[in-house]
Amino acid sequence: MTDQKRKVVDCRLYPSEKGCTLSIEGTEEEVLEAATQHAVTAHGHTNSPELREQLRTLLKDVSE
């Protein structure tokens, strides 16, 4: 198994009208996929390459 760096995206860092507190942690691809689905279903964004690229810029490394 390769040692993949874990990533996190945290809605609390990006205030929204919903006051969302979701935090998603995992491999970059896992977080990107889950964050995309969350952005679409919870925040009404459209699933697009642009959304995925924007979300990718929000990923932070998890400090262990």
Summary of the structure (lengths in Angstrom):
residues: 64
radius of gyration: 11.8
end to end distance: 18.2
largest distance: 40.5
contacts: 144
relative contact order: 0.26
helix: 45%
strand: 16%
